[in-house]
Amino acid sequence: MTKQVKKWEVIKGENSWTMFKVLAEFVEGFETMNKIGPCVSIFGSARTQPGTEYYEMAVEIARLLTDEGYGVITGGGPGIMEAGNKGAKLNGGASVGLNIELPFEQNGNPFIDDDKNLQYRYFFVRKVMFVKFAQAFVVLPGGFGTMDEVFEVLTLIQTNKISSVPVILVGSEFWSGLKEWIINVMLKQYKNISEKDIDLIPITDDPKEVIDIINKFYEDEEHEHKLKPNYEL
């Protein structure tokens, strides 16, 4: 038996204990999030600095969301995440942080409610909390992590694995090139998506329009969208 095979045997023995850790994170997350009420998830870069355009825009969007009665969910870190929590916290709204253990960048920001500050080791458990309890997704400029989050949400909506909810891209300068590529290459050239899928990603630079899109979605009597968790497990 080679050294690598022996190592694999040891790893197999650890898998059962990993499941208990995963279950513990799910249980804590569900017990906390079920008590909060309707929320909106805000995604964006951890590297965005206070005082910059998109940081302050995220603060304003979160403030407006809490005016409408929504709590705000972020990844709990600095940058856009901090801005989202700040706008909610300073306006008296529910401010949720889903922190993840990372080798760099991620530290809990000071604007998360003490009883809504959750810690995660596993990205996939954290993503479930983002998606299950969000009534909309607001996505500001970010990096690979932001792209991963937004495209996972779009895939889940496209395949009817979660309820159809608004996904709003904020920042036309940042997002317009990507949307053009999706239309011209993904849709027209390769036909890898349907034309209706383009409607899933509106772009705006106006915080008030973010709120208008969400409100219009839930006030649409024809489709009767309801505020509820996105799926049952």
C-alpha distance (Angstrom), angle and dihedral (degrees) to the residues before:
residue distance angle dihedral
M1 . . .
T2 3.84 . .
K3 3.78 124.0 .
Q4 3.81 90.4 -110.5
V5 3.81 91.9 53.7
K6 3.81 90.2 50.0
K7 3.79 89.7 51.6
W8 3.80 89.7 51.7
E9 3.81 90.3 53.9
V10 3.80 89.7 55.1
I11 3.81 92.0 48.1
K12 3.82 91.5 51.6
G13 3.77 89.2 57.6
E14 3.80 90.9 55.9
N15 3.81 95.1 54.4
S16 3.81 95.4 81.3
W17 3.80 91.6 55.6
T18 3.80 90.2 48.1
M19 3.80 89.9 60.3
F20 3.80 90.8 57.5
K21 3.82 89.9 52.4
V22 3.81 90.6 49.9
L23 3.81 92.4 48.8
A24 3.79 91.1 49.5
E25 3.81 90.7 55.4
F26 3.81 91.6 48.9
V27 3.81 93.0 48.9
E28 3.80 94.3 49.1
G29 3.80 91.4 45.8
F30 3.80 95.7 49.0
E31 3.80 93.6 45.5
T32 3.80 91.4 51.8
M33 3.80 100.1 39.7
N34 3.81 95.9 45.5
K35 3.81 89.5 64.9
I36 3.79 97.9 53.1
G37 3.80 107.9 68.8
P38 3.81 130.0 -140.2
C39 3.81 114.7 -7.4
V40 3.79 140.4 176.2
S41 3.81 121.4 -138.1
I42 3.80 117.1 -134.6
F43 3.82 117.8 -158.9
G44 3.80 128.9 -171.4
S45 3.78 147.3 115.6
A46 3.79 123.5 -42.8
R47 3.83 87.5 -148.8
T48 3.80 98.1 63.5
Q49 3.81 109.0 115.6
P50 3.83 127.8 -136.1
G51 3.78 111.9 -98.0
T52 3.80 94.5 32.2
E53 3.79 122.4 118.5
Y54 3.78 99.1 -103.3
Y55 3.80 95.4 40.2
E56 3.79 91.2 55.7
M57 3.80 91.0 42.4
A58 3.80 89.9 55.3
V59 3.81 90.2 50.7
E60 3.79 90.2 52.6
I61 3.81 94.2 46.0
A62 3.79 90.8 51.4
R63 3.80 90.8 48.4
L64 3.80 91.4 52.0
L65 3.80 91.5 46.9
T66 3.79 91.5 55.0
D67 3.81 89.2 49.4
E68 3.81 85.8 60.3
G69 3.81 91.6 50.5
Y70 3.80 99.0 -101.7
G71 3.76 125.6 133.0
V72 3.80 118.8 -137.4
I73 3.81 124.9 -123.4
T74 3.80 120.7 -164.2
G75 3.76 136.9 161.8
G76 3.79 88.1 -97.7
G77 3.79 97.4 -122.4
P78 3.82 135.3 106.2
G79 3.80 128.4 -71.7
I80 3.80 117.7 33.8
M81 3.80 89.4 -2.0
E82 3.78 91.6 57.6
A83 3.79 90.3 46.0
G84 3.80 91.9 53.8
N85 3.79 92.4 49.2
K86 3.80 90.8 44.9
G87 3.79 94.1 54.0
A88 3.80 91.1 49.2
K89 3.80 96.8 43.0
L90 3.80 96.9 47.4
N91 3.81 90.1 49.0
G92 3.79 94.4 51.0
G93 3.82 96.5 -107.6
A94 3.79 130.5 133.2
S95 3.81 108.9 -80.4
V96 3.82 114.8 -163.2
G97 3.81 126.2 -173.6
L98 3.79 123.1 -167.0
N99 3.79 101.2 -166.4
I100 3.80 122.6 -165.2
E101 3.80 129.1 -159.3
L102 3.82 107.0 -112.5
P103 3.81 134.5 165.0
F104 3.82 90.5 -124.2
E105 3.81 144.6 10.4
Q106 3.82 98.9 17.8
N107 3.78 117.7 108.0
G108 3.78 125.1 140.8
N109 3.80 111.5 -99.0
P110 3.83 121.6 -131.6
F111 3.82 96.1 -117.1
I112 3.82 98.2 72.0
D113 3.81 117.6 107.5
D114 3.79 109.1 -108.8
D115 3.80 93.0 -125.4
K116 3.83 92.6 46.9
N117 3.80 99.8 51.0
L118 3.81 105.8 112.8
Q119 3.80 125.8 -176.2
Y120 3.82 123.2 -148.1
R121 3.76 135.2 -171.0
Y122 3.81 95.1 -178.6
F123 3.80 122.3 63.0
F124 3.80 94.0 -154.6
V125 3.83 93.1 56.6
R126 3.80 90.1 48.4
K127 3.80 90.7 50.5
V128 3.79 91.0 54.1
M129 3.82 89.2 57.0
F130 3.81 91.9 48.7
V131 3.78 92.5 50.7
K132 3.79 104.9 35.1
F133 3.78 97.2 53.5
A134 3.83 102.2 35.8
Q135 3.80 122.1 101.4
A136 3.81 90.4 -168.7
F137 3.80 140.2 1.2
V138 3.79 123.7 -130.0
V139 3.80 112.9 -166.5
L140 3.78 122.7 -165.5
P141 3.83 125.5 -178.2
G142 3.78 114.3 -58.8
G143 3.78 146.6 139.8
F144 3.79 136.5 -100.5
G145 3.80 93.2 -46.3
T146 3.80 92.5 53.6
M147 3.81 91.1 47.8
D148 3.79 90.4 49.3
E149 3.81 91.2 52.0
V150 3.79 97.6 46.2
F151 3.81 95.9 45.4
E152 3.80 92.0 47.1
V153 3.80 89.7 53.3
L154 3.82 91.6 47.3
T155 3.81 90.6 49.3
L156 3.81 92.1 50.7
I157 3.81 91.1 50.0
Q158 3.81 93.2 44.5
T159 3.82 91.7 52.0
N160 3.83 94.3 42.7
K161 3.79 92.6 -117.7
I162 3.81 89.8 129.9
S163 3.78 133.5 23.2
S164 3.78 117.2 -81.0
V165 3.81 105.6 -99.2
P166 3.82 133.0 164.6
V167 3.81 116.7 -81.5
I168 3.80 108.0 -169.9
L169 3.80 123.8 -171.4
V170 3.80 112.4 -151.7
G171 3.80 118.1 -156.5
S172 3.80 118.5 47.9
E173 3.80 93.6 -160.3
F174 3.80 90.2 57.9
W175 3.82 101.4 37.2
S176 3.82 105.8 33.3
G177 3.81 95.2 79.8
L178 3.79 91.5 51.5
K179 3.80 92.2 48.5
E180 3.80 91.0 49.2
W181 3.82 89.3 52.2
I182 3.80 90.8 49.4
I183 3.81 90.5 51.5
N184 3.81 99.2 41.3
V185 3.81 100.4 36.3
M186 3.79 110.4 19.4
L187 3.82 95.4 38.2
K188 3.81 109.4 24.7
Q189 3.79 103.2 28.3
Y190 3.80 102.4 34.8
K191 3.83 101.5 16.7
N192 3.80 90.6 -140.7
I193 3.81 93.5 144.8
S194 3.79 135.9 32.3
E195 3.78 123.7 -103.5
K196 3.81 90.6 -116.7
D197 3.82 89.5 60.3
I198 3.81 89.0 71.6
D199 3.81 88.2 67.4
L200 3.81 88.7 64.9
I201 3.81 92.9 73.2
P202 3.82 114.7 54.2
I203 3.81 115.3 175.5
T204 3.79 125.2 -146.0
D205 3.80 141.5 164.1
D206 3.80 94.3 -160.8
P207 3.84 120.3 90.9
K208 3.80 90.3 -157.3
E209 3.81 90.4 55.2
V210 3.81 88.7 55.5
I211 3.80 88.4 59.4
D212 3.81 92.3 43.2
I213 3.83 91.5 53.9
I214 3.80 92.0 50.7
N215 3.81 94.4 44.7
K216 3.80 93.1 46.8
F217 3.80 90.1 50.9
Y218 3.80 93.5 54.6
E219 3.80 94.7 39.3
D220 3.81 92.2 54.4
E221 3.82 101.1 116.5
E222 3.81 92.5 -171.4
H223 3.80 93.6 64.5
E224 3.84 98.4 29.0
H225 3.78 97.6 -146.7
K226 3.79 111.1 -168.7
L227 3.78 132.7 -154.7
K228 3.79 103.6 -115.3
P229 3.82 141.2 118.6
N230 3.79 109.3 -66.8
Y231 3.80 98.0 -119.6
E232 3.77 143.3 -7.0
L233 3.79 122.1 -112.6
